[in-house]
Amino acid sequence: MVTLKMLAKECGVSVATVSKALNGASDISAETALRIQKAAAEMGYTPCAAARSLKTSRSHNIGVIFSDGTSSGLTHEHFAYILNSFKRRAEELSFDITLISDQPGPWGGDYVNHVRFRNCDGVAVLVADNAAPTAQELVRAGVPVVSVDYHFDNCSCIESDNVSGIRELVEYVYSQGHRKIAVIFGDDNVVTRIRMSSFFNTCTKLGLTIPEEYICHGRYHSGELSARATRRLMELPEPPTCILYPDDFSYFGGKQALEDMCLSVPEDVSVAGYDGISVGRVVSLTTVQQDTEAIGIAAANELARAVEEGRGYLPRTQVIPCSLITGATVRKI
């Protein structure tokens, strides 16, 4: 392993001069700095992360809590895209990424001890149902925390504009002549409650009264529960002319149920999803596109800011716009 001392000997300078050259100090000449940096590259010098951490009190490592109630993990396309853009931007900002779990290990068996064990500069809560206690404990421990969609005290939040997303979707379905609109909501969490409020608020403004039997509750990313709800809705004496699913993935469970009932989309019933994942585009699904690229980048930028500003950091909320995708699954009546 090449050390600073070996570099100093090779370049005929002191260890302090080598350190300054590699860290961009301004009190040595550009010519000397370039010569030392070139030698470091040729000799294969790699800075010691542990030593740098001791010097700067930073590890340049940020943790990611990525655990959803459906146990889909990295197979959940929507959140996988967010994680991908988050990771890419964090690496541009010179951070490494560590996935933080609550599984037993040398750190114990909880998120907070895992974060401490890995000496993370900050933590991003990208998807974690019921994560409020964990987030608050991290904040109390002085760890900067940024979340996606979930609001916690003293944490910044990057959220998709679910209010506008649902409003535009309902208004579009209404503009196509639909008045019998059924909805299947996801898990009972803050995102669902925001979407529910926007749905009912929009329906009220449009003069629509939604029967209780048109309101179903399922789970995100659950084709099975969406299939059950679809069958129940279409067996009503007056079935809906349009069904809104909690997400694009869940729609495919509903699609199977409709096919089993010998019903077709959109001839017999119109449908719409939410998220805008790639498989939905294949079938030209009407949906709301969440900007996963912008969400991930914003989360990484915000966490980097929190780490940089330390105790003077002021949390904030950023709302990322959605866009309506008018596919072929909503028929004009």
N, C-alpha and C positions, 0 to 999 in steps of 0.2 A: 504493500500500500504506500503510495506516494504521500509524504508529509510536507508541511510548510517548511520544516528545517531542510529537507532535501531540495525543495524548490529554491530556498534561499541560497544554498551552497551552489546549485547549478547556475544561478543568475548573478552570484557574487554580491548579494545584498543581504540586509538583515531580515530576520523573520518578521519583524514589525512592518518593514517595507513591503514584503510579499503580501501580508495580510491587508495592508492598505490598498494595494493594487487590485486584489481580488474583490475587495468590497467597495471599489469606486471612490476612494478617498481623494480629496482635491489637493492635498498638500504634497503630492509627488508628481513628477512630470508625466505628460501623456506618453512620451517615448519610453520611459521606464515601465509605466503601467502596461503598455502594449507588449513590451518584451517579456515581462513576467507572465502575462496572461497567455501569450503564445507558448511559452515554455510549459505552463500548466496544462494546456491542451495537448501538447506533444507528449508529455510524460504521463498523461492520464490521471491527473490530480482530480479527486472528488472531495468536496467539502464534507466534513464530518457533521452529520445532522445533529448528533447529541451535543457536540461542542458548541455549535451555533445556537442551539436551543438554550444552553446555559448562559450564553453571552447575551442573547436578545430577549430571553424569557418567553420565546415563542417556539413552537414546534413546526409551524407551517403545515400543520395537519388539522383538518376539520372533520368532525364526525357527521354522519348522516343516519338519522333514525328513519328507517324505511320499513314499516310493518303495518299492514292493513288488516281489517277485521275479516276479510275473505281469504287471508293467507295466500293471496295470489303472488305476492312478492314481485320479482322482476318480470314475471309473465304478464303483469297488468300493464298493457301497452301505454295507456295514458300517463301513468306515473313513471314508467320506464323512460319515456321520452323526456319528461321533466328532469329525471335524474341524469340522463345523458347530456343535456344542455347545461345543467348545473355543474357536472363534472368537467366538461370541456372549459367552461368559463373559469372555474376554480383553478384548474391547471394553468390557464393563461395568467392567473393572478399569483402563481407560484405556490399553490396549496396542493397537498396530497389529500386523498379522500379515504376515510375509514368507515366502513359500515358498522354501526353500533347496534348490538343486540342485547337482549336481557337474558340470554342463555347462560348457564353456569360456565365459568372459566376462571382463570387466575385472578380476575378482577372481582369475583363474586357472582352474583346472579341478577344484576339490575343495570339499567341504562346509565345511571349516574356514576356508579363505580367503574363501569367500562370506559366512560368518557375520561374519568380521572386517570385510569390505568394507561390509556393511550395518550394522555397529555394533550388533548385536543384544544386548539385555540378557540374554537367555537363549534356550534352544532346546528345543523339544519334539520328541522322536523318536516320531511317531505310528505309523508303520509303516515299517520298514526292515530287511529281512533282512540279516544279517551286518554290522550297523552298529556293532559293538563298538569297532573301531579308531577310527572317527570320533568316537563318543561319548567315548572315553577321551582323545582328543587335545583335544577341546573342554574337558573337565574340567581337563586339564593347563594349558590356556590361561586358566583361571579363569572359563570360561563356565558358568553354571548350566544343568544338563541334566535334563529329566524325560522318561521314556520310557513308552510304553504296551506292556505285556506283556513287554518285554525287560529283563533285569537287567544293569546295568553297575556297575562299581565307582564309588562316590561319586555315584551318580545315584539320584534317587527314581524309583520305578516304580509306575504305576497298572495293576493287572492284574485281568482278569476272573477270577472263581472257576471256572477250568476243572476243577479237581478235583471240586467238588460238581456242576458242570454235567454232566460225563460220568457221574458216579456216579448221579445222579437219573435220567438218561436210560436207562442200562442197567437200573437197578432197575425202571423203569416197563415197559420192554420185557419183562423177565423176568416181571413181575406179570401181563402179558397172555398168558402161557403159552409164550413163545418160549424155546427152548433152543439152537437153531441160529442163532446171531447172528454175522454177518460184519461186518467193519469196514474202511472205507477211510480211511487216515490221510493227512494233508496233508504238506507239505514237511517235511524233517528240520530242525526248529528247536526252540527251547526250549518253545514253546507245544505243539507236537505231542508232544514227549517227556513233558510233563506230562499231556496227555490220554491218551497210551498207558499211562502208569503207572497212572492212575486207572481206565482201562478194565480192565486186567488184574487190578488189585487188587480191583475190584468183582466181577469174574467169579469170582475165587478165593473171595471171601467167600460168593458165592452157590452155590458148588460146581460152577461151570461150567468145562469144559475146552474151550478154543477151538482147533480144528484149525488147523494152519499155513496150509492152503489158504484159510481164511476170513479171513486177515489180508492186506490189500492196501495198497500204498503208491502214492499219487498226488500231486496238488498241490492246494493251496487254489485255489478259483475256476477250476477246470479241468473243464469238462463233458466234454471229450474223454477225459481219462484216467479219469474216473469211469465213462464209458460202457464203456471197455475192461474195467475191473475188474468192472463189473456183468455183462457178457457172460461173462467168465471164471468168475465165481461161479455164475451160473445154469446153466452148462453142466457143473458138477460132478455126479458120480453122485448125491451127496446135497447138493443146493443148500440154502443157508440159508433160513430162514423170515423173516428180517429183516436188512436191510442198513443200517448206519449210515454216512452220508456225512460227509466232512470239513467241509462247510458247505452251506448251503441252495442256493447257486448251483450247486455241483457236482452236486447231486441231479438237476437238470434234464437233465444229460447222461445220468445213469443212467436217468432216466425215458424218454428217447428210445430207449435201448438196449432197455429192457423192452418198449416198444411195438413195436420192430422184431422182437422175439422173440415177439410176440403174447401178452405177459404183462401183467397188470394189477395195479395197486396199489389196495387192499391184498389183493385176493382171492388172487392168486398169490404175492405176496411183500410183506411190510411194509417200510416205509422210514422213516428219520428223518434230519433234517439237524442243522445247528448254526448259530447266529447270530441267527435270528429276523428276517430281512429281510422287507420288505413283500411281495415276490412270493411268498414262502412262505406268508404268511397267506392269499393269494388262493386257493391250492389246499388250504388247511387242512393244511399239512405239520406233522407232529410234529417238534418241534425244541427247542433250548435258546435262550432269548432272552437275549442279552447286552445289558446296560443301557448303550447307547452314549451316552445323554444324561448319565448319571452319570459315565461314564468321561471324557468330554470336559471336563465341569465340574471334576472332581477334578484333572485334569491342568493346567488353566489356573490353578486355585487354588494348586496346589503349586508351579508355576513362578513365580507371582507372589510366593509366600512365599520361594522361593529367591533371587529378585532382591532382595527387600526385606532379607533377613537377611545377604546377602553372605557373607563368609568364615566367619561363625558359623553358617551353615546346616547342619543335620544331615539328610541324606537319609533317606527312609523308604519303606516299601512300603504301598500301600493296595490292599486286595482288594475288588472290587465284586461283589456277589452277582448270580447269574444266576437265571432262572426257567424251569421246564419248561413247554412249551406242548404239551398233549396234543391233537394234531389228529386228522384222520381217516385217517391213512396207516399206522397200526399197528392190525392186526386182532387181536382176542382169539381165541386158539385153544385 
